[in-house]
Amino acid sequence: MFVKVTVTPGAKKEKLEKISDTHFEIAVREPAQRNLANRRVVSIIAGQFKVVPAQVRIVSGHRSHSKILSIAD
């Protein structure tokens, strides 16, 4: 399954907003440095879909606010 995510790094409060079944807006406290925000986004999406973080990977948008994540079944 593929999920589109729009990320806001360095936010004051962490937030997960579900736009549709496959589109989320996420705000994370971690900065967009040293892959910190990406790792937090992966763990949030893994928790949302009740899978381990190793089953979630970023397909595109590693350095962008708009990302596509793949969730293994």
C-alpha positions, 0 to 999 in steps of 0.5 A: 500500500502507498501512502502520501504524507505532507510533513512539517518538521520542527513544529511545536506540537506533534500532529497527525491529521488524516485527509483520506485513507491514503493521505496524511498531514503530519507535524513533527517536533524533530528538525529536518536534519540528519534524517530525524524528521523522516525517522519520526514520520516512519514511526508515526505511520507505522503506529497508525497502521499497526505495523513495525517501522521496518515495514514502512519505507520512504519511496520518494520525497526523502528531502521534500515536505511531500513524501510517498511511503510504502507499507508492506502487508 
